[in-house]
Amino acid sequence: MLGCVRMATVRQMAQVITAEGSDGRSYVRRAMQQLKTQGLAETNGKHGRDPIWNLTPAGLKALAAGNELPPRPRAGTGARGIRAGFGPHGIAVTDTILAYGGRHHLTGWQVEVNHAIKAIGLSFSTDAVLTLPTAASEVRLFEVDNGTMTRARLAKEVWDYERYAGYRVWEGARGTVGRSYDFWARHRYTRSRHFPTLHVVLTGLPEHLLQRRLEALARDVEGITIAVLATTLLRLQRGEPWYELAVDDSHRRRTRYPQVFSR
């Protein structure tokens, strides 16, 4: 599990490896202590009273050698983020992953996935990306807001996805073919017919404040041309419906970003 989500508490790991409805935290604690003794796992902070666990470099190397996960971009262990104070956010991302399918699609997740287009100076990291094992390799993007950023910054992060989706490049090494294509469709999500839906999960504050935050986000992203769904972590854990903030509109997106089509 730690190879997929990068950081987790004993409670979260027990949700995955023990039978539903049972409490396997004691078993997980013993197992993690054994991995710690072997130098494969460690703790670098706490979430409340619970230690936050992550794999060490040796643990990641052992995991890769066992071929237990599909190939994925190289990523850190999570230790640096925990020590820098990002433990609560990382745990919220793990809670989101567990609430959205849990153990059923665990190996289909990647965390802190970078999206960058150097030509326009755009670079951001998506908290979690899920690729479902379907014929079209359906992809879903997840941003988790732990209530620590301003509303304006949250809205900007959502709009960055539209900028990414709107960027187009020309065919040929020097743009001599005369046709352009979506950057994301050629270089990132090659099997997706539409730009992946962005799921925004709000947490870290009382529900009534999160509701206000959600309503403000809906106003701030009005008119955006990518599909955006939003909810709170508690509602996601309860299985409640998502709020639809926007739908994908590739035609309108192309008219919004005409300046990108330069040779």
Backbone torsions as a table, in degrees:
resi	resn	phi	psi	omega
1	MET	NA	-41.8	-177.8
2	LEU	-66.1	-21.4	175.1
3	GLY	-72.5	-19.1	-179.5
4	CYS	-96.1	-44.3	-172.5
5	VAL	-103.7	-11.8	175.1
6	ARG	77.7	-35.1	175.9
7	MET	-149.1	145.0	-178.0
8	ALA	-163.8	158.7	173.2
9	THR	-95.1	168.8	176.8
10	VAL	-59.4	-39.4	179.0
11	ARG	-58.8	-45.3	-178.5
12	GLN	-66.8	-42.0	179.7
13	MET	-66.0	-35.3	179.3
14	ALA	-64.8	-30.5	178.1
15	GLN	-62.3	-28.2	-174.4
16	VAL	-91.5	-41.7	-169.2
17	ILE	-98.9	-7.1	178.6
18	THR	-110.6	161.8	-178.6
19	ALA	-62.1	146.3	-179.5
20	GLU	-60.7	132.0	179.6
21	GLY	91.2	-7.7	-180.0
22	SER	-105.1	159.8	-178.9
23	ASP	-108.0	103.6	-178.2
24	GLY	-105.4	22.5	-175.1
25	ARG	-64.3	-36.2	179.3
26	SER	-63.4	-41.6	178.3
27	TYR	-62.7	-43.3	-178.8
28	VAL	-66.3	-40.9	178.9
29	ARG	-58.3	-44.9	179.7
30	ARG	-64.0	-41.4	-179.5
31	ALA	-65.1	-40.9	-179.2
32	MET	-69.2	-34.9	176.0
33	GLN	-63.7	-36.7	176.8
34	GLN	-65.7	-42.4	177.5
35	LEU	-65.0	-35.2	177.9
36	LYS	-65.7	-41.8	178.1
37	THR	-61.2	-34.4	-179.8
38	GLN	-83.7	-2.2	179.2
39	GLY	78.3	19.2	-176.4
40	LEU	-99.4	-19.5	-180.0
41	ALA	-142.9	159.2	-178.0
42	GLU	-156.1	167.1	173.5
43	THR	-118.1	141.1	-179.2
44	ASN	-131.3	10.1	-179.9
45	GLY	175.1	-178.4	-178.5
46	LYS	-132.0	153.6	171.1
47	HIS	-115.7	99.4	-169.3
48	GLY	69.0	-121.2	176.8
49	ARG	-96.1	-6.4	-174.3
50	ASP	-91.3	126.0	173.9
51	PRO	-62.3	144.7	175.9
52	ILE	-98.6	123.3	-177.0
53	TRP	-99.9	146.2	171.7
54	ASN	-146.6	157.3	176.0
55	LEU	-74.7	147.5	171.7
56	THR	-83.2	169.4	173.6
57	PRO	-53.9	-37.5	177.7
58	ALA	-66.2	-36.1	178.4
59	GLY	-66.7	-41.0	177.1
60	LEU	-64.8	-39.4	179.7
61	LYS	-64.2	-42.2	179.2
62	ALA	-65.2	-37.4	179.3
63	LEU	-65.7	-43.5	179.6
64	ALA	-64.4	-37.8	-179.4
65	ALA	-66.8	-26.7	-179.1
66	GLY	-83.6	-6.0	179.4
67	ASN	53.2	38.2	-178.6
68	GLU	-88.3	-11.3	179.1
69	LEU	-124.3	151.1	175.3
70	PRO	-63.4	154.7	177.7
71	PRO	-57.2	139.4	-179.2
72	ARG	-152.9	160.5	179.2
73	PRO	-57.8	147.5	179.8
74	ARG	-63.9	135.8	-179.4
75	ALA	-136.9	159.6	179.3
76	GLY	-74.8	177.6	-176.3
77	THR	-83.2	-18.5	-175.1
78	GLY	99.9	-12.6	-177.6
79	ALA	-62.1	-42.0	-178.9
80	ARG	-63.1	-43.1	179.3
81	GLY	-63.6	-40.4	179.2
82	ILE	-64.1	-45.9	-179.8
83	ARG	-65.5	-27.1	179.8
84	ALA	-83.0	-1.6	177.4
85	GLY	98.0	9.5	-179.3
86	PHE	-93.6	13.3	179.5
87	GLY	-57.4	-49.7	-179.9
88	PRO	-58.1	-38.3	178.4
89	HIS	-67.7	-43.3	178.8
90	GLY	-62.0	-37.9	178.2
91	ILE	-68.5	-36.1	176.4
92	ALA	-64.9	-37.6	176.5
93	VAL	-63.6	-43.7	178.3
94	THR	-63.2	-41.1	176.7
95	ASP	-61.3	-39.0	178.0
96	THR	-62.4	-45.2	179.2
97	ILE	-61.1	-43.1	-179.8
98	LEU	-67.5	-35.3	-179.8
99	ALA	-74.3	-24.5	-177.1
100	TYR	-104.0	68.2	176.3
101	GLY	104.8	-23.8	175.7
102	GLY	53.6	-128.4	-174.6
103	ARG	-70.1	-16.5	-172.1
104	HIS	-68.9	-33.7	-178.2
105	HIS	-126.3	28.1	-169.8
106	LEU	-58.2	-42.3	-177.0
107	THR	-75.7	-5.7	177.7
108	GLY	-87.2	-1.3	-177.3
109	TRP	-95.3	146.7	166.1
110	GLN	-131.4	145.1	-179.8
111	VAL	-116.2	154.7	-179.8
112	GLU	50.8	59.4	-178.4
113	VAL	-91.3	119.9	-177.2
114	ASN	-78.6	137.0	172.4
115	HIS	-123.2	119.7	-175.7
116	ALA	-142.8	143.9	171.5
117	ILE	-133.4	102.1	-174.4
118	LYS	-61.2	-34.2	-175.1
119	ALA	-59.7	-28.5	-179.2
120	ILE	-116.9	10.8	177.0
121	GLY	65.9	31.9	-178.2
122	LEU	-104.3	128.5	177.4
123	SER	-155.0	126.3	177.2
124	PHE	-153.8	160.6	179.8
125	SER	-113.2	132.7	176.4
126	THR	-88.1	132.2	-175.3
127	ASP	-59.2	-41.5	-179.8
128	ALA	-154.5	142.9	177.7
129	VAL	-129.6	128.2	178.7
130	LEU	-110.1	125.7	173.1
131	THR	-112.0	112.5	-177.7
132	LEU	-81.1	145.5	-178.0
133	PRO	-78.6	59.8	177.8
134	THR	-106.3	173.3	-178.9
135	ALA	-60.4	-32.4	-179.0
136	ALA	-97.3	6.3	-178.0
137	SER	48.8	57.2	-176.7
138	GLU	-56.0	131.4	-175.5
139	VAL	-115.3	140.7	176.0
140	ARG	-133.5	135.5	-177.6
141	LEU	-104.4	143.1	-177.1
142	PHE	-132.6	127.6	171.5
143	GLU	-115.2	127.9	-179.4
144	VAL	-111.7	120.4	178.1
145	ASP	-103.5	116.1	-177.1
146	ASN	-89.6	17.7	177.3
147	GLY	78.5	13.7	-175.9
148	THR	-103.0	-18.4	-179.5
149	MET	-97.4	159.0	178.4
150	THR	-69.9	160.5	178.2
151	ARG	-63.7	-36.2	180.0
152	ALA	-64.7	-40.2	179.6
153	ARG	-68.4	-39.1	177.7
154	LEU	-61.2	-44.4	178.9
155	ALA	-63.3	-40.8	178.9
156	LYS	-61.2	-40.0	179.7
157	GLU	-62.6	-37.6	178.2
158	VAL	-68.3	-42.9	179.4
159	TRP	-64.6	-27.7	177.1
160	ASP	-60.2	-32.3	178.1
161	TYR	-65.9	-36.3	177.7
162	GLU	-67.6	-40.1	177.1
163	ARG	-60.0	-41.2	178.8
164	TYR	-64.9	-44.9	-178.6
165	ALA	-67.5	-29.0	-175.4
166	GLY	-84.0	-12.2	-176.0
167	TYR	-74.6	129.6	179.8
168	ARG	-125.3	149.7	178.8
169	VAL	-128.6	160.8	-176.8
170	TRP	-90.8	150.5	176.3
171	GLU	-66.2	151.4	176.4
172	GLY	86.9	153.8	-177.2
173	ALA	-60.6	-33.5	-179.6
174	ARG	-116.9	17.9	178.8
175	GLY	68.4	38.4	-174.8
176	THR	-99.2	-6.9	-176.2
177	VAL	-76.5	-33.3	177.0
178	GLY	99.3	5.0	178.2
179	ARG	-124.0	147.5	178.7
180	SER	-117.2	160.4	-178.8
181	TYR	-145.4	160.2	177.9
182	ASP	-68.6	127.8	179.6
183	PHE	-57.3	-45.4	-176.3
184	TRP	-63.9	-35.2	-176.8
185	ALA	-74.0	-27.2	-178.6
186	ARG	-91.8	-34.2	-171.2
187	HIS	-113.7	-8.8	-177.5
188	ARG	-129.0	-69.2	-175.2
189	TYR	-107.8	73.4	-168.3
190	THR	-70.3	-18.8	-177.7
191	ARG	-105.3	4.1	-179.5
192	SER	-91.3	134.6	178.7
193	ARG	-78.7	-30.0	179.6
194	HIS	-127.5	157.6	176.1
195	PHE	-61.4	133.2	-174.9
196	PRO	-55.9	144.4	177.7
197	THR	-68.7	135.8	176.6
198	LEU	-92.6	125.3	177.6
199	HIS	-107.4	120.3	179.4
200	VAL	-105.2	123.0	-178.8
201	VAL	-114.5	122.9	-178.0
202	LEU	-102.8	136.7	179.0
203	THR	-156.6	-176.2	175.1
204	GLY	88.3	-5.2	180.0
205	LEU	-136.9	164.1	174.3
206	PRO	-57.5	151.1	-173.9
207	GLU	-58.0	-37.4	-178.3
208	HIS	-67.4	-32.3	176.3
209	LEU	-74.4	-35.2	176.6
210	LEU	-65.9	-34.8	177.3
211	GLN	-63.5	-41.8	176.9
212	ARG	-64.3	-39.4	179.4
213	ARG	-64.6	-40.0	179.0
214	LEU	-65.2	-43.2	179.6
215	GLU	-65.1	-37.6	177.5
216	ALA	-66.6	-39.3	178.4
217	LEU	-63.4	-40.2	178.8
218	ALA	-59.0	-40.7	178.0
219	ARG	-69.3	-39.9	-174.9
220	ASP	-71.1	-24.3	-179.2
221	VAL	-107.8	14.0	178.8
222	GLU	-58.9	130.2	-180.0
223	GLY	92.1	-2.3	179.1
224	ILE	-67.2	150.2	-171.6
225	THR	-108.1	18.3	171.3
226	ILE	-114.9	159.6	178.6
227	ALA	-75.9	127.4	-179.2
228	VAL	-131.6	126.2	172.9
229	LEU	-117.0	149.7	-179.4
230	ALA	-143.7	153.2	175.7
231	THR	-165.3	179.2	172.3
232	THR	-102.0	159.3	-179.0
233	LEU	-61.8	-40.9	-179.9
234	LEU	-61.9	-43.2	179.2
235	ARG	-66.7	-36.5	176.8
236	LEU	-63.3	-43.1	179.1
237	GLN	-65.4	-27.8	178.0
238	ARG	-83.4	-9.3	-179.1
239	GLY	80.7	21.5	-179.0
240	GLU	-78.9	157.6	-177.3
241	PRO	-64.6	154.7	174.7
242	TRP	-82.0	155.4	171.1
243	TYR	-90.7	127.8	178.4
244	GLU	-88.3	112.5	-179.2
245	LEU	-92.7	-27.6	-179.0
246	ALA	-163.4	159.0	177.0
247	VAL	-119.0	158.3	-179.3
248	ASP	-69.5	132.5	178.1
249	ASP	-140.5	82.8	-175.0
250	SER	-65.8	-32.9	-179.4
251	HIS	-65.8	-46.3	178.4
252	ARG	-67.7	-32.1	178.9
253	ARG	-64.8	-37.2	-179.2
254	ARG	-67.7	-34.3	177.8
255	THR	-75.3	-22.5	-179.1
256	ARG	-78.3	-24.2	-175.8
257	TYR	-122.0	56.0	-178.7
258	PRO	-71.5	-27.5	-176.1
259	GLN	-69.4	-14.6	-179.5
260	VAL	-71.6	-23.8	-174.0
261	PHE	-81.8	61.0	179.0
262	SER	-114.4	145.1	-178.2
263	ARG	-84.4	NA	NA
